[in-house]
């Protein structure tokens, strides 16, 4: 039986002690890349092999336009126990689809490649946004995937004491950069950290004034500058292409969200009105 949905932020109680660092991050070098995947390949295997062949420790990849064969996914939902603040829905199955927008955080779990993937796609005359289960994903048609390969830091799954979820955490290995300069950082925002404010603070650590932002996560409600708010406090999110700060402009964070009632929302995040629910896994890359 699932617990009632939280009605206010005070109703969201994570079980463990609060981490001292609310903006954990690691500097790294990001290389813009494009890799080819072939029809019939398991997606996770193809991405991991590509990263190994190119010496990357992690990657953040744009899967928009990729056609997948039948796959499984989950949605945000209420907690199934008296410990966690939220949980996943029962598993749903897709007959296969072209991903309209999608992001993959490629990292490590138990010594092997693993990926956290949120995607937006149309199927059966309806739009969906969900958390794709990586071990069920196979490529239906050959495609080129773009994104960033990372050296000097990586995402690695481990138990997060605050939320009691196994989450990607950031690990630094600056020695692996072999003289390359840090032009990027990866981060996993802590619960209740505002998405816009957290990114603004971290962007100040990068060289130059402008940067792009890539990634996914979860929010405890969200307000948008150009759309109706998401009032449900359990959600999954996906940053859209174009998120970032120009050299002379303000930070712009276009995103898509889905709440625990399968409601879909989109717009530009309002500063101070998009608190993290569990985590937001992000890559910030300085503009050339």
C-alpha positions, 0 to 999 in steps of 0.5 A, a space after each residue: 500500500 502506498 502512503 498518501 501524497 505529500 501536500 506541502 514541502 514540510 510533508 516530505 521527510 527523507 529518512 536519513 541525516 541531511 548531507 552537509 554539502 547541498 551542492 556536491 560537485 566535481 570539476 572535469 573536462 567535457 568533450 563534445 562528441 557524437 557516437 553511432 549506435 546500430 540497430 539491434 544493439 542493447 543501448 546500455 552496452 553500446 554506450 558503455 563500449 563507446 565510452 570505454 573505447 574513447 577513454 571517458 569516465 562518464 558521459 551525458 548524452 542526448 538520446 532525442 530522435 533514437 528509435 527504441 524497440 519494446 522497453 519498460 519504464 516507471 513513473 514517479 509515485 508515492 512511497 511504498 514504505 514508511 521510510 522513503 519520501 517517494 517511490 516509483 510506479 509499477 513497471 509499464 511497458 512500451 511497444 517501442 517508440 521514437 524518443 522525442 526528447 531524452 537524456 542519459 547520464 552514463 556512469 557506474 554501478 557495482 563496477 559496471 556501466 549503468 545509465 539513468 535515462 528520462 525520456 519524452 515520447 508519443 505512443 498510442 496517441 498520447 505523450 509520455 515522460 518516464 524513467 526508462 529501465 536501461 537493461 530493457 532498452 534495445 536500438 530499433 534503428 541505427 542512429 547518431 547520439 550526441 552529447 559530452 564525454 567526461 574525463 576527470 570526474 564520473 557519476 557512480 551509484 552508491 547509497 545516499 544516506 539522506 534519502 536511502 536511495 541508491 543514487 549517482 554520486 559525483 567522484 573526482 579523478 583530476 589526475 586522469 585529466 592528463 593536463 586538460 583544463 577543467 571546462 565543466 562540472 558535474 553535480 547531484 543537487 541535494 533535496 530541497 536545493 532549488 534547481 535555478 539557484 543551485 545551478 547559478 551558484 555552481 555556474 560561478 565556478 566555471 571559467 567564463 560567463 556562459 555555460 550550457 546545462 544538461 541533465 535530469 532529476 526530480 522536483 518537489 513541485 515547480 513554477 514556470 515563467 511561461 506555463 501553469 505550475 506543477 503543484 504535485 510534489 513528486 515528479 520526474 524531470 528532463 532538461 530541454 535542449 538550450 538550457 544554460 546561460 549565455 555570455 551576456 544573458 540570464 540563466 534559462 532552464 526550459 524543462 519538462 516534468 511529469 507528476 505522480 498523477 501523470 500530468 505533464 508540464 513544461 516551461 522555463 523554471 522560475 528562480 526559487 520555485 523549483 526545489 529538488 525532491 531527491 536529486 538532480 544529476 547535471 552537467 554544466 559546460 563552459 561556453 567556448 
